[in-house]
């Protein structure tokens, strides 16, 4: 923890990591100061203890895959798996690069729900991306970027490398309720917040959402827990 507070920022290393990331074809990149996330729920609870930075990488979902929902849900499911696999590979390669520079690097899988952790993963990729300045947390709890809206999948790397960080972004959804009105199970609540909700249950009825995702996953043509409607209807990122 003390090391985190006294980092000498390495701008050259930061630039090299950014360049390598975009050479792998990523669409969004950011670096978070993990001090902002010490109060976030993680698994295990001491997950962040050895790290000061969170690297966020994102890949965009093709527009037409989302625009043609719900008819294209089986195709969306295929891209969902493919993009997650690609993100995991890139996170692995970037972690190897950071290790070659003698720093710790812990890649967090793009999509890994823990069955005993209330439909959460090791840490929120969206929280890291928001803290890095990639985008803001929307009413649907998706990470919204100015360029792509919520049409992005993310992976993260935890590291102790002295990287330059971005700044957290506030919610910019305003009075828009597109995701609330369009949710097919009415799971998204009209809850206003500045940065992020202190409890996700204020914003989302997780039981309604997860129940529908599980229903979709049982369809042989889909096979994974995806819906995508809240991604499709968000005005941010639409062509």
C-alpha positions as CSV (number, residue, x, y, z in Angstrom):
1,X,0.0,0.0,0.0
2,X,2.8,2.4,0.9
3,X,4.5,1.7,-2.4
4,X,1.3,2.7,-4.2
5,X,1.4,6.2,-2.7
6,X,5.0,6.9,-3.7
7,X,5.2,5.7,-7.3
8,X,7.5,7.5,-9.7
9,X,5.5,7.4,-12.9
10,X,7.2,5.8,-15.8
11,X,5.8,7.6,-18.9
12,X,7.9,5.6,-21.3
13,X,6.6,2.3,-20.0
14,X,3.1,3.7,-20.1
15,X,3.5,4.7,-23.8
16,X,5.0,1.4,-24.7
17,X,2.1,-0.5,-23.0
18,X,-0.4,1.7,-24.9
19,X,1.3,1.1,-28.2
20,X,1.4,-2.7,-27.7
21,X,-2.2,-2.7,-26.7
22,X,-3.4,-1.0,-29.8
23,X,-1.1,-3.1,-32.0
24,X,-3.2,-6.0,-30.7
25,X,-6.3,-4.3,-32.1
26,X,-8.0,-3.1,-29.0
27,X,-10.6,-0.4,-29.3
28,X,-10.4,1.2,-25.8
29,X,-7.6,1.5,-23.3
30,X,-7.2,3.0,-19.9
31,X,-5.2,2.8,-16.7
32,X,-6.9,3.1,-13.3
33,X,-5.5,4.2,-10.0
34,X,-6.6,1.3,-7.8
35,X,-6.7,3.5,-4.7
36,X,-10.1,4.7,-5.9
37,X,-11.3,1.1,-5.8
38,X,-10.2,-0.1,-2.4
39,X,-13.8,-0.1,-1.2
40,X,-15.1,-2.2,-4.1
41,X,-16.2,-5.7,-3.4
42,X,-13.6,-8.2,-4.7
43,X,-12.9,-11.9,-4.6
44,X,-10.8,-12.6,-2.7
45,X,-11.2,-9.5,-0.4
46,X,-7.5,-8.8,-0.5
47,X,-7.3,-9.1,-4.3
48,X,-5.9,-5.5,-4.8
49,X,-3.4,-5.6,-1.9
50,X,-0.3,-6.1,-4.1
51,X,-1.3,-3.9,-7.0
52,X,-1.5,-0.1,-7.6
53,X,-2.9,0.0,-11.2
54,X,-5.6,-1.6,-13.2
55,X,-5.2,-1.7,-17.0
56,X,-8.5,-1.8,-18.9
57,X,-8.7,-3.1,-22.4
58,X,-11.8,-3.2,-24.5
59,X,-13.0,-4.6,-27.8
60,X,-16.1,-3.4,-29.6
61,X,-19.1,-5.6,-30.6
62,X,-19.9,-5.1,-34.3
63,X,-22.8,-2.7,-34.7
64,X,-25.0,-4.9,-36.9
65,X,-24.8,-7.8,-34.4
66,X,-26.5,-5.6,-31.8
67,X,-28.7,-3.6,-34.2
68,X,-30.4,-6.8,-35.5
69,X,-31.3,-8.0,-32.0
70,X,-33.3,-9.9,-30.9
71,X,-33.2,-11.9,-34.1
72,X,-29.4,-12.0,-34.1
73,X,-29.0,-13.1,-30.5
74,X,-27.5,-16.5,-31.5
75,X,-24.9,-14.6,-33.6
76,X,-24.3,-12.1,-30.7
77,X,-23.7,-15.1,-28.4
78,X,-21.0,-16.3,-30.8
79,X,-19.3,-12.9,-31.0
80,X,-19.6,-12.6,-27.2
81,X,-17.5,-15.7,-26.7
82,X,-15.0,-14.9,-29.5
83,X,-14.4,-11.3,-28.2
84,X,-14.0,-12.6,-24.6
85,X,-11.4,-15.1,-25.8
86,X,-9.6,-12.4,-27.8
87,X,-9.5,-10.1,-24.8
88,X,-8.1,-12.9,-22.6
89,X,-5.4,-13.5,-25.1
90,X,-4.4,-9.8,-25.3
91,X,-4.5,-9.5,-21.5
92,X,-2.2,-12.5,-21.3
93,X,0.3,-11.0,-23.8
94,X,0.3,-7.7,-22.0
95,X,0.8,-9.4,-18.7
96,X,3.9,-11.2,-20.1
97,X,5.2,-7.8,-21.3
98,X,4.8,-6.2,-17.8
99,X,6.5,-9.2,-16.2
100,X,9.4,-8.9,-18.7
101,X,9.8,-5.4,-17.1
102,X,10.0,-7.0,-13.7
103,X,6.5,-6.0,-12.5
104,X,3.6,-8.1,-11.3
105,X,0.8,-8.5,-13.7
106,X,-2.5,-10.4,-12.9
107,X,-4.9,-10.7,-15.9
108,X,-8.6,-11.0,-15.0
109,X,-10.7,-12.9,-17.5
110,X,-13.1,-11.0,-19.6
111,X,-16.2,-13.0,-18.5
112,X,-15.9,-15.2,-15.4
113,X,-18.9,-15.2,-13.1
114,X,-18.3,-16.8,-9.7
115,X,-21.1,-19.0,-8.6
116,X,-20.7,-18.3,-4.9
117,X,-20.2,-14.5,-5.3
118,X,-23.7,-13.1,-6.1
119,X,-23.3,-13.1,-9.9
120,X,-20.0,-11.2,-9.7
121,X,-16.5,-11.8,-10.9
122,X,-13.2,-11.3,-9.2
123,X,-13.5,-7.5,-9.7
124,X,-15.7,-5.3,-11.8
125,X,-14.1,-4.6,-15.2
126,X,-16.5,-1.7,-15.6
127,X,-15.4,-0.2,-12.4
128,X,-11.7,-0.3,-13.5
129,X,-12.6,1.2,-16.9
130,X,-14.6,4.0,-15.3
131,X,-11.8,4.8,-12.9
132,X,-9.4,4.8,-15.8
133,X,-11.5,7.4,-17.6
134,X,-12.6,5.1,-20.4
135,X,-16.3,5.9,-19.8
136,X,-19.0,6.2,-17.2
137,X,-21.4,3.8,-15.5
138,X,-24.8,4.1,-17.1
139,X,-28.2,3.5,-15.6
140,X,-28.0,-0.1,-16.9
141,X,-24.7,-0.4,-15.1
142,X,-23.0,-0.9,-18.4
143,X,-19.8,1.1,-19.0
144,X,-20.7,3.8,-21.5
145,X,-18.0,5.4,-23.8
146,X,-18.5,8.5,-25.9
147,X,-17.5,6.8,-29.1
148,X,-18.9,3.3,-28.8
149,X,-21.5,3.7,-26.0
150,X,-21.9,0.4,-24.1
151,X,-21.0,-1.8,-27.2
152,X,-17.8,-2.9,-25.6
153,X,-16.5,-6.0,-23.8
154,X,-13.7,-5.6,-21.3
155,X,-10.8,-7.4,-19.6
156,X,-8.4,-6.1,-17.0
157,X,-4.9,-6.5,-15.7
158,X,-3.9,-5.7,-12.1
159,X,-0.2,-4.6,-11.8
160,X,2.3,-2.8,-9.6
161,X,3.9,-1.1,-12.6
162,X,4.2,2.7,-12.1
163,X,1.9,3.7,-15.0
164,X,0.2,7.0,-15.6
165,X,-3.5,6.9,-14.9
166,X,-6.7,8.5,-16.2
167,X,-9.4,10.2,-14.2
168,X,-12.8,8.7,-13.2
169,X,-15.8,9.9,-15.1
170,X,-19.2,10.9,-13.8
171,X,-22.5,9.5,-15.1
172,X,-23.5,11.4,-18.3
173,X,-26.8,9.7,-19.1
174,X,-28.9,12.7,-17.9
175,X,-32.7,12.2,-18.3
176,X,-32.4,9.4,-20.9
177,X,-34.4,6.2,-20.0
178,X,-34.0,4.2,-23.2
179,X,-32.5,1.2,-21.4
180,X,-35.1,1.4,-18.6
181,X,-38.0,1.5,-21.0
182,X,-36.6,-1.2,-23.3
183,X,-35.5,-3.9,-20.8
184,X,-37.5,-7.0,-21.7
185,X,-38.0,-8.0,-18.0
186,X,-38.1,-4.5,-16.5
187,X,-35.0,-5.2,-14.5
188,X,-33.4,-1.7,-14.8
189,X,-34.6,0.8,-12.2
190,X,-34.8,4.6,-12.5
191,X,-32.1,5.3,-10.0
192,X,-29.9,8.5,-10.3
193,X,-26.3,8.5,-9.2
194,X,-23.3,10.7,-9.9
195,X,-20.4,8.3,-10.1
196,X,-21.7,4.8,-9.5
197,X,-24.4,3.3,-7.3
198,X,-23.1,2.2,-3.9
199,X,-25.2,-0.9,-4.2
200,X,-26.0,-2.3,-7.7
201,X,-29.4,-3.5,-6.4
202,X,-30.4,0.1,-6.4
203,X,-30.1,0.1,-10.2
204,X,-30.8,-3.4,-11.3
205,X,-33.1,-6.2,-10.2
206,X,-30.4,-8.9,-10.6
207,X,-32.8,-11.8,-10.1
208,X,-35.0,-10.7,-13.0
209,X,-32.0,-10.0,-15.2
210,X,-30.1,-13.3,-14.4
211,X,-33.3,-15.4,-14.7
212,X,-33.8,-14.2,-18.3
213,X,-30.1,-14.7,-19.1
214,X,-30.2,-18.2,-17.8
215,X,-33.3,-18.8,-20.0
216,X,-31.4,-17.7,-23.0
217,X,-28.4,-19.8,-22.2
218,X,-30.6,-23.0,-22.3
219,X,-31.4,-22.3,-25.9
220,X,-29.1,-24.5,-28.0
221,X,-28.7,-21.8,-30.6
222,X,-27.5,-19.3,-27.9
223,X,-25.8,-21.3,-25.2
224,X,-24.5,-18.4,-23.1
225,X,-26.0,-15.8,-20.8
226,X,-26.5,-12.9,-23.2
227,X,-29.4,-10.5,-24.0
228,X,-28.0,-7.3,-25.4
229,X,-31.1,-5.1,-25.6
230,X,-29.8,-2.5,-23.3
231,X,-26.7,-2.3,-25.4
232,X,-28.7,-1.9,-28.6
233,X,-31.0,0.9,-27.5
234,X,-28.4,3.2,-25.8
235,X,-28.1,6.4,-27.8
236,X,-24.4,6.6,-27.1
237,X,-22.4,4.7,-29.7
238,X,-25.2,4.4,-32.3
239,X,-24.2,5.0,-35.9
